[in-house]
Amino acid sequence: MNITLKDYITSDKFNALDVVTTCLNTAKKINADYFSFVRFHEDYVHTHVDEFAKKPLKAAPIGIKDIILTEWYVSSCGSKMLEDYVSPYSATCFLNLEKNWWLMIGKTNMDEFAMWSTTETSYFGKTKNIYGTDRSPGWSSWWSANAVASGACIAALGTDTGGSIRQPAAWCGIVGMKPTYGMVSRYGVQSMASSLDQVGVMTRTVDDAEILLKAIAGFDSKDSQSDPRADDFIHDTTCLDEESVKILKIGIPKESLWDGLDPRIKSLFLTTVAKLRALWMIVEDISLPMLSYSVPMYYTLMPAEVSTNLSRFDGIKFGLQSDSMDADTLQKYYETIRSAWFGEEVKRRILLGTFVLSSANYEWYYLKAQQARIVLQEEFDTIFAQYDIILTPTVPELAWKIGSRSDDPLKVYLADMYTIPANMWGLPAMSIPMGMVEDQWEMMPTGIQLMGQKWSEKKLFGFGRYLEKLMNNE
């Protein structure tokens, strides 16, 4: 059902039970071919739909990434290690959804522990992009993007560590928003890299993204990184009008137009920039030298945090268990469990993280990457002292064919260039649809990314609405 949340909650022509039922039926039908959902929760729907339907959000159907814990329901993180894990509590962001009367219809597929970018590391199977034949929907929140794009739900929650909300949003032609680090509580969300992870939203429109973000945001004492300023965002009812948007200063990093950017995406991006300049907006070329170093920086720091966060999954404290009597030593038991029940990409990142944190390599790799991260942060602060928004493409390439990058992890990692910097400094960033590009006789969507200073979500939503209107008038 291709309706927006704003239309759904403001119109009297929609019956909540009919909409939820239609979304569930659509999700099941599409799942046979595209596999966006790993499980549906019809019992949850039937328990809550009547009560939620009487509330302002009318039980709006939403998909939940399987990395977000939900009490008494399986949360498997796309991994055999947690195949049957039933959480005894719910994540704060999910509880906030319930308080605002959103209705979960199911848990959606994901790359194992949110690692990889092509849907191929999920233990439960691959998800296909609804726009192309055997194409990836992109990055670990792709199931959410696919579910929204296909009409299986009105919106979805995802997590973004290096672009896993914005990139699949671009490849699936929807809006993806990663808020400021600390805006949404991470309590009850399985950590991949704690200093980089943030829960975000995936919707059809910018308006819907703002409504959903306000529903899940807020200060949470259970999360040490949660920020009280999140409550200010929830209660701020102001909205940037068109005149206020037109005086915003926009910066275009020259480093973003590198040789690895698909010429078709580059042409579409420059056309969009030209339209903004034609409307007398202040759009200037800037320099962000550390942008080109963001990928090696990220792939040094992120695996280090991964190796630490996943160390508890050893078959004793957490994870599937086996008969320890079959192993000669405890070390051998750990090796057997983690070798058999972690996927190849998860093991690759654990090994890399352990390597950079070792006493022999800590100063040369991990410490150097942290120092580079500080330089990147300083560059951002300098730019945002003069500009309101940084504009770049969201992804350098169109959606890949599934299997085409399996043997080339470096190529996959380089695709994160535009999105990683926002996570490195905890900045808010949003991808909105930029248009369609023909590739191998298929029309594939791509996106444009808006990045702002911390706690500048209002500016991003205001400019995003303006840009969205500009795109739709095409």
Number of C-alpha atoms within 10 A of each C-alpha: 18 13 13 17 23 15 12 18 17 12 9 8 9 14 12 21 19 10 20 26 15 17 24 23 14 17 26 18 13 19 19 10 12 21 23 33 28 19 18 17 13 14 9 14 21 12 10 17 21 14 12 22 19 12 14 13 20 26 26 27 28 26 29 25 30 32 30 27 27 24 15 12 19 20 26 29 27 28 25 19 25 20 17 14 18 15 17 11 13 17 19 25 27 25 17 18 20 17 12 20 23 27 25 26 27 25 29 30 32 37 32 28 26 28 23 22 28 29 30 25 25 23 21 19 16 21 30 26 31 21 20 21 12 17 22 29 35 33 29 34 35 33 35 37 39 35 32 28 25 23 20 30 33 27 29 29 31 30 29 27 27 29 33 29 33 37 37 34 36 31 32 31 27 26 33 37 32 34 30 25 26 26 32 29 28 25 21 20 24 22 23 23 20 16 17 21 25 28 27 30 28 36 31 25 20 26 17 20 24 19 16 22 25 21 21 25 27 25 20 21 12 12 15 12 18 20 20 14 14 23 16 15 19 17 10 10 8 8 11 16 12 12 8 12 19 17 12 16 16 25 23 19 17 15 17 22 18 12 10 11 17 14 14 15 25 19 12 19 22 14 12 18 18 14 15 17 13 10 9 11 17 15 19 15 12 15 14 17 15 18 20 16 15 24 21 14 24 24 17 23 25 24 25 24 22 24 23 17 16 17 13 12 19 19 20 14 10 14 21 18 14 13 8 16 9 10 14 9 11 11 9 12 21 16 14 17 20 19 12 11 21 20 21 13 17 24 16 13 20 21 15 19 22 18 19 20 22 13 10 10 13 16 14 12 18 22 16 14 21 17 12 16 21 13 14 22 19 13 16 21 15 12 18 18 9 11 20 20 24 23 24 26 27 32 27 26 17 24 25 19 16 20 14 11 15 14 9 10 12 10 11 16 16 16 20 22 21 26 30 23 27 27 23 24 21 24 22 24 32 34 33 29 25 25 20 18 16 11 12 9 8 12 14 22 22 30 32 25 26 25 27 25 24 19 20 18 23 17 21 26 22 20 22 23 20 17 22 17 11 14 15 10 7 6
